[in-house]
Amino acid sequence: MKIAVASGKGGTGKTMVAANLAFTLSRTCQVTLVDCDVEEPNLHLFFPSPVTVTDVNIAVPVIDEKTCDRCGMCGEFCQYGALTVLRDRVLFFPELCHSCGGCTLVCPKNAIHEVPKRIGAVTFATVLPHLNLITGYLDAGNPHAVPVIRAAKKMAENDNLVICDASPGTSCPVVETLENCDACILVTESTPFGRHDLALAVDVTERLGIPAGVVINRSDGQDQETLDFCANHDLDVMITIPFDRRIAAIQSKGDLLCRVRPEWQKTFCSLFDKCRTLAGGD
Amino acid sequence: MIRLAVISGKGGTGKTMISAALADLLPGTLVLADCDVDAANLALLLNPELISTEPFMGMKSAFIDPAVCTGCGECGMHCRFDAVHAEGDAYRVNPIRCEGCTVCVHVCPVKAITMQPRQTGEVMYSQTEWGHLVHACLVPGAGNSGLLVHAVKRMALDRDRDCDLFLIDGPPGTGCPLISTISGIDAVLIITEPSVSGLHDLKRVVAVCRQFRPRILVAINRFDLDESLTDTIRQWCAEENIPLVGKIPFDPAVIDSVRKGVPITRAGDSPAAQAIQILKTNLEQELTYHNNQR
C-alpha cells in the first residue's frame, strides 16, 4: 500500500504526520518513507543516518560542431527555447531543457547525441530497524523537480508499505507524488488559508481518483468551518492534533512526537487504519 | 521601481501574512502580485475587487485522433514523460503528464497527433485599497506554474510599471515557480521559523537566490517558539552576511486577523503588528541603501 501525505498549503505539518506515521508503523512492520518534497526535503532531519547517494540525471543534447551544418531544425523543434542556432554555432541552455529527446530525432545529420546531466540526487538510509528513508534532492537552481520525484518513488516501487511526503502546492510535483498512491492524507489547519488550499488539494485527489481523508493539525478548537467543509465534501477527518507549544517544540528540534510521547502512537495507528479503509483494504 | 519578493523555502512560515502587512505599511505607490500560483492566498487578506480576468494558456498538449491512430505505439515508445498510454486499439495522451514537447507528433507515421491549446489557469487583475493586485489560479494538477508566475509578473509590470514598489508574495520551495519569481527581482525577504526544518530550508533557498542577483534579507517568524534556534539562525545570517531585518513573535492575533481576512496591522494593536512595524522600518533602510547603490 502507498499512502501520500499532501496539503496544498505549506507548513501545515505534512512532514510531521508522515514522520510520526512511519515511525509508529515501523514498530510492527517494514515501512519505506519517501521524501518527495525534493525542493525542500526535511524528513532526514528527523532521522539522521548515514546515506548512500545516487545521482539523478537527465539526458541533454551535445552538438557535434563538425557534423552540424546549422540547418536550424533542432532550434525550431525545441518547444522550450533551449537551443538557439546561430550562423556559426548552436547555443544550448541546459536549464531550459526538458530532456524530451526531440532534437536528436529531428537532426538530419545525426549531429546530436545525449549525455547525462545531474539535476539532483536520491539518498537511501536505513534509519530504524524496520524503516527505510528515501530522500529526493533537487540541486540548487534547477527547476525540474519531477524527474527527481520519479527517481525517489522508483526506488521504493517494490516495497509493501510506502509513505510519500509531498511538496506544498497543487501542481506537477504534487501530481507526480500522488500518482499510483492508494490513499492520500491531506493535512490542514483551521484557517481560511488552510481551507482554501485544502479545497484545491481535494480537487487534485479527485481528478486523480485517489481516496483522501483529512488531518486537522494545530487545532485551536475553532474547527467548525473546516469540519463543515469536510462534511460537504464527504471527507473523513481522520485525526485532529491540537495546537500545543510543547508539540511544536518537539517538532522544531527535529524530534518525533510519537517517540517523545509514546501515547500518541495510538492516534497514528488509528490514522493508518483509516487510510486502509480509504484504500478499500480490510 | 523597487522589486521585492517575500519567499521562504519552507512553506507555512508566514509569507502571505507578512506580505499583506508590508503592503499596508510601506509608503509610496504599490503593485502587488501573488506568485504562489498553486495555492494563492494573498487575496484572502486584501479584499480585492476583480477588474479583469485573462485566460492562461500553458504549453500545448498532444491529442491523438482515435479515428486515425493505428495503434502502432511509436508515440508511447518515444514519450519521455510517460504521458501516452494504450487504450483499446488506439493510444491516448494524459494531458496532466504531457509536457508539450511534440516528439509524438514527429514520430507518428500516420499523422494522428496534433497539438491542442489548453487553458490551465487564469490571471486576475484586481483593485485593493493598497494598489492593484495581480493574482492567478492554476487548474489543480496542471503544470507550467513557472510560466504562470511569469505571466503574473508580466501583467503587473506592464500595467503598473510606474509604481514605487512591486511587492510579490512568493511560492515556497526552490524549483520552477520560485526561480521564475526571483528572476529580475531587486531584493528577496526570506521568512523563516526557528525549527530545524526552517533553518535547513533557509540555507537551501539562499543557495538558489545566490545564483541570481537579488539582495537577500531574512526575517524570523514565531521566533519565540524556540529562542535557541532563533539564535542559531541569527548567527548563521551574520556569518553569511545576510541582514536579519525582523523577528516576529508567536501571536494568536495573527490567526484571528487571517480569520477576519485583514492584514495583521489592521486588526488592532498586537505584538506581531508591532514587530512588523520594526521589520518595515529596517526593510525600508535596506531597500533605500540598495537603491542608492545602483
HADDOCK unambig.tbl for C-alpha pairs under 7 A between the chains (distance, minus, plus):
assign (segid A and resid 8 and name CA) (segid B and resid 39 and name CA) 6.25 0.50 0.50
assign (segid A and resid 9 and name CA) (segid B and resid 12 and name CA) 6.94 0.50 0.50
assign (segid A and resid 9 and name CA) (segid B and resid 39 and name CA) 6.27 0.50 0.50
assign (segid A and resid 10 and name CA) (segid B and resid 11 and name CA) 3.75 0.50 0.50
assign (segid A and resid 10 and name CA) (segid B and resid 12 and name CA) 4.50 0.50 0.50
assign (segid A and resid 11 and name CA) (segid B and resid 10 and name CA) 6.95 0.50 0.50
assign (segid A and resid 11 and name CA) (segid B and resid 11 and name CA) 4.57 0.50 0.50
assign (segid A and resid 11 and name CA) (segid B and resid 12 and name CA) 3.69 0.50 0.50
assign (segid A and resid 11 and name CA) (segid B and resid 13 and name CA) 6.56 0.50 0.50
assign (segid A and resid 12 and name CA) (segid B and resid 12 and name CA) 6.54 0.50 0.50
assign (segid A and resid 39 and name CA) (segid B and resid 173 and name CA) 5.18 0.50 0.50
assign (segid A and resid 39 and name CA) (segid B and resid 174 and name CA) 5.14 0.50 0.50
assign (segid A and resid 39 and name CA) (segid B and resid 175 and name CA) 6.00 0.50 0.50
assign (segid A and resid 40 and name CA) (segid B and resid 9 and name CA) 6.68 0.50 0.50
assign (segid A and resid 40 and name CA) (segid B and resid 10 and name CA) 6.59 0.50 0.50
assign (segid A and resid 40 and name CA) (segid B and resid 173 and name CA) 5.86 0.50 0.50
assign (segid A and resid 40 and name CA) (segid B and resid 201 and name CA) 5.73 0.50 0.50
assign (segid A and resid 42 and name CA) (segid B and resid 197 and name CA) 5.76 0.50 0.50
assign (segid A and resid 79 and name CA) (segid B and resid 101 and name CA) 5.75 0.50 0.50
assign (segid A and resid 100 and name CA) (segid B and resid 80 and name CA) 5.78 0.50 0.50
assign (segid A and resid 100 and name CA) (segid B and resid 101 and name CA) 6.33 0.50 0.50
assign (segid A and resid 102 and name CA) (segid B and resid 103 and name CA) 5.39 0.50 0.50
assign (segid A and resid 140 and name CA) (segid B and resid 207 and name CA) 6.34 0.50 0.50
assign (segid A and resid 140 and name CA) (segid B and resid 208 and name CA) 5.09 0.50 0.50
assign (segid A and resid 141 and name CA) (segid B and resid 208 and name CA) 5.02 0.50 0.50
assign (segid A and resid 141 and name CA) (segid B and resid 211 and name CA) 6.78 0.50 0.50
assign (segid A and resid 142 and name CA) (segid B and resid 175 and name CA) 6.34 0.50 0.50
assign (segid A and resid 143 and name CA) (segid B and resid 175 and name CA) 4.35 0.50 0.50
assign (segid A and resid 143 and name CA) (segid B and resid 176 and name CA) 4.13 0.50 0.50
assign (segid A and resid 144 and name CA) (segid B and resid 175 and name CA) 6.58 0.50 0.50
assign (segid A and resid 144 and name CA) (segid B and resid 176 and name CA) 6.56 0.50 0.50
assign (segid A and resid 145 and name CA) (segid B and resid 175 and name CA) 6.42 0.50 0.50
assign (segid A and resid 168 and name CA) (segid B and resid 11 and name CA) 6.81 0.50 0.50
assign (segid A and resid 169 and name CA) (segid B and resid 38 and name CA) 5.18 0.50 0.50
assign (segid A and resid 169 and name CA) (segid B and resid 39 and name CA) 5.60 0.50 0.50
assign (segid A and resid 170 and name CA) (segid B and resid 38 and name CA) 5.42 0.50 0.50
assign (segid A and resid 170 and name CA) (segid B and resid 140 and name CA) 5.55 0.50 0.50
assign (segid A and resid 170 and name CA) (segid B and resid 141 and name CA) 5.50 0.50 0.50
assign (segid A and resid 171 and name CA) (segid B and resid 38 and name CA) 6.20 0.50 0.50
assign (segid A and resid 171 and name CA) (segid B and resid 140 and name CA) 6.30 0.50 0.50
assign (segid A and resid 171 and name CA) (segid B and resid 141 and name CA) 4.61 0.50 0.50
assign (segid A and resid 171 and name CA) (segid B and resid 142 and name CA) 5.29 0.50 0.50
assign (segid A and resid 171 and name CA) (segid B and resid 143 and name CA) 5.46 0.50 0.50
assign (segid A and resid 171 and name CA) (segid B and resid 145 and name CA) 6.87 0.50 0.50
assign (segid A and resid 172 and name CA) (segid B and resid 141 and name CA) 5.99 0.50 0.50
assign (segid A and resid 172 and name CA) (segid B and resid 142 and name CA) 6.14 0.50 0.50
assign (segid A and resid 172 and name CA) (segid B and resid 143 and name CA) 4.89 0.50 0.50
assign (segid A and resid 175 and name CA) (segid B and resid 141 and name CA) 5.85 0.50 0.50
assign (segid A and resid 191 and name CA) (segid B and resid 258 and name CA) 6.95 0.50 0.50
assign (segid A and resid 191 and name CA) (segid B and resid 259 and name CA) 6.14 0.50 0.50
assign (segid A and resid 192 and name CA) (segid B and resid 258 and name CA) 6.81 0.50 0.50
assign (segid A and resid 192 and name CA) (segid B and resid 259 and name CA) 6.06 0.50 0.50
assign (segid A and resid 193 and name CA) (segid B and resid 41 and name CA) 6.05 0.50 0.50
assign (segid A and resid 197 and name CA) (segid B and resid 39 and name CA) 5.64 0.50 0.50
assign (segid A and resid 200 and name CA) (segid B and resid 140 and name CA) 6.14 0.50 0.50
assign (segid A and resid 203 and name CA) (segid B and resid 140 and name CA) 6.39 0.50 0.50
assign (segid A and resid 204 and name CA) (segid B and resid 140 and name CA) 5.50 0.50 0.50
assign (segid A and resid 204 and name CA) (segid B and resid 141 and name CA) 5.54 0.50 0.50
assign (segid A and resid 249 and name CA) (segid B and resid 225 and name CA) 6.90 0.50 0.50
assign (segid A and resid 249 and name CA) (segid B and resid 226 and name CA) 6.84 0.50 0.50
assign (segid A and resid 252 and name CA) (segid B and resid 194 and name CA) 6.78 0.50 0.50
assign (segid A and resid 252 and name CA) (segid B and resid 195 and name CA) 3.90 0.50 0.50
assign (segid A and resid 252 and name CA) (segid B and resid 196 and name CA) 5.71 0.50 0.50
assign (segid A and resid 253 and name CA) (segid B and resid 195 and name CA) 5.99 0.50 0.50
assign (segid A and resid 253 and name CA) (segid B and resid 196 and name CA) 5.86 0.50 0.50
assign (segid A and resid 254 and name CA) (segid B and resid 196 and name CA) 5.84 0.50 0.50
